[in-house]
Amino acid sequence: MSLKSILAAAALTISSALPAAADVVGKVGVDWVGNDIIVEAVTDPDVKGITCHVTYFDRSIIDRLSKGNWFEDPSNNSIACRQTGPIEIGDIDLSQEGEEVFREGLSIIWKSLVVNRIYDRENDTLIYLVHSRQVVDGSAKMAISTVPLFNQNVLWKSGKPN
């Protein structure tokens, strides 16, 4: 096996273990120093037909220089998730904690923007929670969005849970 083949196999293995990727669909300037609000579209890798739009604050170099905090952006996030096609649900985590479907760094090491999916069995609803994960101090800033599955034509690849 060549080195190129080994590297390609390793890249495929690593990429399949990573959460979903996001596409920037909007960027709104909020002040004269270059701070922006970024809007990204995130698709759930295990639930086809649902798109979440996540917003976060992106600090400019000027703001970082003036305030002295170089390495992180604020923990202000928002999320809205909607059905954007036929829903097909793969093998998802059905526990109360759910599972992480998206993660993006908001600092070099310490902070990440995270989207978790939780299935509310009793109400037949998918819940998407956006929050910031920090190594030292957790953030209480969060937002949720729900996608009801009740009375929808949903394909559960492994069968609908009871």
NUNUDO-868423 format. One line per 4 residues: number of its first residue (from 0); for each residue x, y, z of N, C-alpha, C. Coordinates in Angstrom, 1 decimal. Example, Ala and Ser with C-alpha at 12.3 -4.5 7.8 and 13.67 -1.06 7.14 Angstrom:
<sites>
0> 13.2:-5.7:7.8:12.3:-4.5:7.8:13.2:-3.3:7.8  12.8:-2.2:7.1:13.7:-1.1:7.1:12.9:0.0:7.9 $
</sites>
This chain:
<sites>
0> 0.9:-1.2:0.0:0.0:0.0:0.0:0.9:1.2:0.0  0.6:2.2:-0.9:1.5:3.4:-1.0:1.1:4.4:0.1  2.0:5.3:0.3:1.8:6.4:1.3:0.6:7.2:1.0  0.4:7.4:-0.3:-0.7:8.2:-0.7:-2.1:7.5:-0.4 $
4> -2.1:6.2:-0.6:-3.3:5.4:-0.2:-3.5:5.4:1.3  -2.5:5.3:2.1:-2.6:5.3:3.5:-3.1:6.6:4.0  -2.6:7.8:3.4:-3.1:9.1:3.8:-4.5:9.3:3.4  -4.9:8.8:2.2:-6.3:9.0:1.8:-7.2:8.2:2.7 $
8> -6.8:7.0:3.1:-7.7:6.2:4.0:-7.8:6.8:5.4  -6.7:7.4:5.9:-6.7:8.1:7.2:-7.6:9.3:7.1  -7.5:10.1:6.0:-8.3:11.3:5.9:-9.8:10.9:5.8  -10.2:9.8:5.1:-11.5:9.4:5.0:-12.0:8.9:6.4 $
12> -11.2:8.2:7.2:-11.6:7.8:8.5:-11.8:8.9:9.4  -10.9:9.9:9.4:-11.1:11.1:10.3:-12.3:11.9:9.9  -12.5:12.1:8.6:-13.6:13.0:8.2:-15.0:12.3:8.5  -15.0:11.0:8.5:-16.3:10.3:8.8:-16.6:10.4:10.2 $
16> -15.6:10.6:11.1:-15.9:10.7:12.5:-16.2:12.1:13.0  -16.1:13.1:12.1:-16.3:14.5:12.5:-17.8:14.8:12.3  -18.3:15.8:13.1:-19.6:16.3:13.0:-19.8:17.0:11.6  -21.1:17.4:11.4:-21.4:18.0:10.1:-20.6:19.3:9.8 $
20> -20.5:19.6:8.6:-19.9:20.9:8.2:-21.0:21.9:7.9  -20.5:23.2:7.9:-21.5:24.3:7.8:-21.1:25.1:6.5  -22.1:25.7:5.9:-21.8:26.7:4.8:-22.2:28.1:5.2  -21.4:29.0:5.1:-21.7:30.4:5.4:-22.7:30.9:4.3 $
24> -23.9:31.3:4.8:-24.9:31.8:3.9:-25.2:33.3:4.1  -24.6:33.9:5.2:-24.8:35.3:5.4:-23.8:35.9:6.3  -23.5:37.1:6.1:-22.5:37.8:6.9:-22.9:39.3:7.0  -23.3:39.7:8.2:-23.8:41.1:8.4:-22.9:41.9:9.3 $
28> -22.4:43.0:8.8:-21.5:43.9:9.5:-22.4:44.6:10.6  -21.8:44.7:11.8:-22.6:45.3:12.9:-22.0:46.6:13.4  -20.8:47.0:13.0:-20.2:48.2:13.5:-19.0:48.6:12.6  -18.4:49.8:12.8:-17.3:50.3:12.0:-16.0:49.6:12.2 $
32> -15.8:48.8:13.2:-14.5:48.2:13.4:-14.4:46.8:12.8  -15.5:46.4:12.1:-15.5:45.1:11.3:-16.0:43.9:12.0  -16.7:44.1:13.1:-17.3:42.9:13.8:-18.5:42.5:12.9  -18.8:41.2:12.8:-19.8:40.6:12.0:-20.7:39.6:12.7 $
36> -21.9:39.4:12.2:-22.7:38.3:12.6:-22.7:37.4:11.4  -22.3:36.1:11.7:-22.2:35.1:10.6:-23.4:34.2:10.7  -24.0:33.9:9.6:-25.1:32.9:9.5:-24.6:31.7:8.7  -24.7:30.5:9.3:-24.3:29.3:8.6:-25.4:28.3:8.5 $
40> -25.5:27.6:7.4:-26.5:26.5:7.2:-25.8:25.2:7.6  -26.4:24.5:8.5:-25.8:23.2:9.0:-26.8:22.1:8.7  -26.4:21.0:8.0:-27.3:19.9:7.8:-26.9:18.8:8.7  -27.9:18.1:9.3:-27.6:17.0:10.2:-27.1:15.8:9.4 $
44> -26.0:15.3:9.8:-25.4:14.1:9.0:-26.2:12.9:9.1  -27.1:12.7:10.2:-27.8:11.5:10.4:-29.3:11.7:10.2  -29.7:12.9:9.9:-31.1:13.2:9.6:-31.2:14.0:8.4  -31.6:13.4:7.3:-31.7:14.1:6.0:-33.0:14.9:6.0 $
48> -33.0:16.0:5.3:-34.2:16.8:5.2:-34.4:17.9:6.2  -33.4:18.1:7.1:-33.5:19.1:8.1:-32.3:20.0:8.0  -32.5:21.3:7.9:-31.4:22.3:7.9:-31.5:23.2:9.1  -30.4:23.4:9.8:-30.4:24.4:10.9:-29.6:25.6:10.4 $
52> -30.0:26.8:10.7:-29.3:28.0:10.5:-28.8:28.5:11.9  -27.5:28.6:12.0:-26.9:29.0:13.2:-26.2:30.4:13.0  -26.4:31.3:14.0:-25.7:32.6:14.0:-24.7:32.7:15.1  -23.6:33.4:14.9:-22.7:33.7:15.9:-21.9:35.0:15.6 $
56> -21.3:35.6:16.6:-20.6:36.8:16.5:-19.1:36.6:16.1  -18.6:37.3:15.1:-17.2:37.1:14.7:-16.5:38.4:14.9  -15.6:38.5:15.9:-14.8:39.7:16.2:-13.8:40.0:15.2  -13.6:41.3:14.9:-12.6:41.8:14.0:-11.2:41.9:14.7 $
60> -10.2:42.1:13.9:-8.8:42.3:14.4:-8.8:43.6:15.2  -9.5:44.6:14.7:-9.5:45.9:15.4:-10.1:45.8:16.8  -11.2:45.0:16.9:-11.8:44.8:18.2:-10.9:44.0:19.1  -10.3:43.0:18.6:-9.3:42.2:19.4:-8.2:43.0:19.9 $
64> -7.6:43.9:19.0:-6.5:44.7:19.5:-6.9:45.7:20.5  -8.1:46.3:20.4:-8.6:47.3:21.3:-9.0:46.8:22.7  -9.5:45.5:22.7:-9.9:45.0:23.9:-8.9:44.0:24.6  -7.9:43.6:23.8:-6.8:42.8:24.4:-7.1:41.3:24.5 $
68> -8.4:40.9:24.2:-8.7:39.5:24.3:-8.6:38.9:22.8  -7.5:38.4:22.5:-7.2:38.0:21.1:-7.9:36.7:20.7  -8.1:35.8:21.6:-8.3:34.4:21.2:-9.8:33.9:21.2  -10.8:34.7:21.5:-12.1:34.1:21.4:-13.2:35.1:21.1 $
72> -14.3:34.6:20.6:-15.5:35.3:20.2:-16.5:35.1:21.3  -17.5:36.0:21.5:-18.5:35.9:22.5:-19.3:34.7:22.3  -20.0:34.2:23.4:-20.8:33.0:23.4:-22.3:33.3:23.0  -22.5:34.3:22.1:-23.9:34.6:21.7:-24.2:33.9:20.5 $
76> -25.1:32.9:20.6:-25.5:32.0:19.4:-27.0:31.9:19.3  -27.4:31.7:18.1:-28.9:31.5:17.9:-29.0:30.3:16.9  -30.2:29.7:16.9:-30.4:28.6:15.9:-31.9:28.5:15.5  -32.1:28.1:14.3:-33.5:27.9:13.8:-33.3:26.7:12.8 $
80> -34.1:25.6:13.1:-34.1:24.4:12.3:-35.4:24.2:11.7  -35.4:23.8:10.4:-36.7:23.5:9.7:-36.5:22.3:8.7  -37.7:21.8:8.4:-37.7:20.7:7.4:-37.4:21.4:6.0  -36.5:20.9:5.3:-36.1:21.4:4.0:-36.2:20.3:2.9 $
84> -36.7:19.2:3.2:-36.9:18.1:2.3:-37.5:16.9:3.0  -37.7:15.8:2.3:-38.2:14.6:2.9:-37.3:14.2:4.1  -37.8:13.8:5.2:-37.0:13.5:6.4:-36.7:12.0:6.4  -35.4:11.7:6.5:-34.9:10.3:6.7:-34.0:10.3:7.9 $
88> -34.4:9.5:8.9:-33.6:9.4:10.1:-32.8:8.2:10.2  -31.5:8.3:10.3:-30.6:7.2:10.4:-30.4:6.7:11.8  -29.3:6.2:12.1:-29.0:5.7:13.5:-28.6:6.8:14.4  -29.6:7.4:15.2:-29.3:8.5:16.0:-29.3:8.1:17.5 $
92> -28.6:8.8:18.3:-28.5:8.6:19.7:-29.9:9.0:20.3  -30.5:8.1:21.0:-31.9:8.4:21.6:-31.8:8.7:23.1  -30.6:8.9:23.7:-30.5:9.2:25.1:-30.9:10.7:25.4  -31.1:11.0:26.7:-31.4:12.4:27.0:-30.4:13.4:26.7 $
96> -29.1:13.0:26.6:-28.0:13.9:26.3:-28.0:14.1:24.8  -28.5:13.2:24.0:-28.5:13.3:22.5:-27.1:13.2:22.0  -26.9:13.8:20.8:-25.5:13.7:20.3:-25.1:15.0:19.6  -23.9:15.2:19.5:-23.3:16.4:18.9:-23.4:16.2:17.4 $
100> -24.0:17.1:16.7:-24.0:17.0:15.2:-23.2:18.1:14.5  -22.7:19.1:15.3:-21.9:20.1:14.7:-21.0:20.8:15.8  -19.8:21.1:15.4:-18.9:21.8:16.3:-17.9:22.7:15.5  -17.7:23.9:16.0:-16.9:24.8:15.3:-16.1:25.6:16.4 $
104> -14.8:25.8:16.2:-14.0:26.5:17.2:-14.3:28.0:17.2  -14.5:28.6:18.4:-14.7:30.0:18.6:-13.4:30.7:19.2  -12.5:29.8:19.5:-11.2:30.3:20.0:-10.1:29.3:19.6  -8.9:29.6:19.8:-7.8:28.7:19.3:-7.9:27.4:20.0 $
108> -8.2:27.4:21.4:-8.2:26.1:22.1:-9.5:26.0:23.0  -9.9:27.1:23.6:-10.7:27.0:24.8:-12.2:26.9:24.5  -12.7:27.4:23.4:-14.2:27.5:23.3:-14.6:27.0:21.9  -15.8:26.3:21.9:-16.4:25.8:20.7:-17.9:26.1:20.7 $
112> -18.4:26.4:19.5:-19.8:26.4:19.3:-20.3:25.0:18.9  -21.3:24.5:19.6:-21.7:23.1:19.5:-23.2:23.1:19.3  -23.7:22.2:18.4:-25.1:21.9:18.2:-25.3:20.4:18.5  -26.2:20.2:19.5:-26.6:18.8:19.9:-28.0:18.6:19.4 $
116> -28.3:17.3:19.0:-29.6:16.9:18.6:-30.1:15.9:19.7  -31.4:16.2:20.2:-32.0:15.4:21.2:-33.4:14.9:20.6  -33.7:13.7:20.8:-35.0:13.2:20.3:-36.0:13.2:21.5  -37.1:13.9:21.4:-38.1:13.9:22.5:-39.1:12.9:22.0 $
120> -39.0:11.7:22.6:-39.8:10.5:22.2:-41.3:10.8:22.4  -41.6:11.3:23.6:-43.0:11.5:24.0:-43.8:12.5:23.1  -43.1:13.5:22.6:-43.7:14.5:21.7:-43.3:14.3:20.2  -42.5:13.2:19.9:-42.1:12.9:18.6:-41.5:14.1:17.9 $
124> -40.5:14.7:18.5:-39.9:16.0:18.1:-38.4:15.9:18.2  -37.7:16.4:17.2:-36.2:16.6:17.3:-36.0:18.0:17.8  -35.1:18.0:18.8:-34.7:19.3:19.4:-33.2:19.5:19.1  -32.9:20.7:18.6:-31.5:21.1:18.3:-31.1:22.2:19.3 $
128> -30.1:22.0:20.0:-29.6:22.9:21.0:-28.2:23.4:20.6  -28.1:24.8:20.6:-26.8:25.4:20.3:-26.3:26.0:21.6  -25.0:25.8:21.9:-24.4:26.4:23.1:-22.9:26.5:22.8  -22.2:27.1:23.7:-20.8:27.2:23.7:-20.2:26.3:24.7 $
132> -19.2:25.5:24.3:-18.5:24.6:25.2:-17.2:25.2:25.5  -16.9:25.4:26.8:-15.6:26.0:27.2:-14.9:25.0:28.1  -13.6:25.0:28.0:-12.8:24.1:28.8:-12.9:24.5:30.3  -12.8:25.7:30.6:-12.7:26.2:32.0:-14.1:26.5:32.6 $
136> -14.7:27.6:32.1:-16.0:28.0:32.5:-17.1:27.8:31.5  -18.1:27.0:31.8:-19.2:26.8:30.9:-20.0:28.0:30.7  -20.7:28.1:29.6:-21.5:29.3:29.3:-23.0:28.9:29.5  -23.8:29.8:30.0:-25.2:29.6:30.2:-26.0:30.1:29.0 $
140> -25.3:30.6:28.0:-26.0:31.2:26.8:-26.2:30.0:25.9  -27.5:29.9:25.5:-27.9:28.8:24.6:-29.2:29.1:23.9  -29.5:28.3:22.9:-30.8:28.5:22.2:-31.2:27.1:21.7  -32.5:26.9:21.5:-33.0:25.7:20.9:-34.0:26.0:19.8 $
144> -34.1:24.9:19.0:-35.1:24.9:17.9:-35.6:23.5:17.8  -36.9:23.4:17.5:-37.5:22.1:17.4:-38.1:21.8:16.1  -38.1:20.6:15.7:-38.7:20.1:14.4:-39.6:19.0:14.8  -41.0:19.3:14.8:-41.9:18.2:15.1:-42.0:17.2:14.0 $
148> -42.1:15.9:14.4:-42.2:14.8:13.5:-43.6:14.3:13.4  -44.5:14.7:14.4:-45.8:14.3:14.5:-46.6:14.5:13.2  -47.2:13.4:12.7:-48.1:13.5:11.5:-47.3:13.8:10.2  -46.0:13.6:10.3:-45.1:13.7:9.1:-44.8:12.4:8.5 $
152> -44.5:12.4:7.2:-44.1:11.1:6.6:-42.6:11.0:6.7  -42.1:10.4:7.9:-40.7:10.3:8.2:-40.3:8.8:8.0  -39.1:8.7:7.3:-38.5:7.4:7.1:-37.5:7.2:8.2  -37.7:6.2:9.1:-36.7:5.8:10.1:-36.0:4.6:9.6 $
156> -34.7:4.7:9.2:-34.0:3.6:8.6:-33.9:2.4:9.5  -33.8:2.6:10.8:-33.8:1.4:11.7:-35.1:1.2:12.4  -36.1:1.8:11.9:-37.5:1.6:12.5:-37.7:2.7:13.6  -38.9:3.2:13.7:-39.2:4.2:14.7:-39.1:3.7:16.1 $
160> -38.4:4.4:17.0:-38.3:3.9:18.4:-39.7:3.9:19.1  -39.9:3.0:20.0:-41.2:3.0:20.7:-41.2:3.9:21.9 $
</sites>
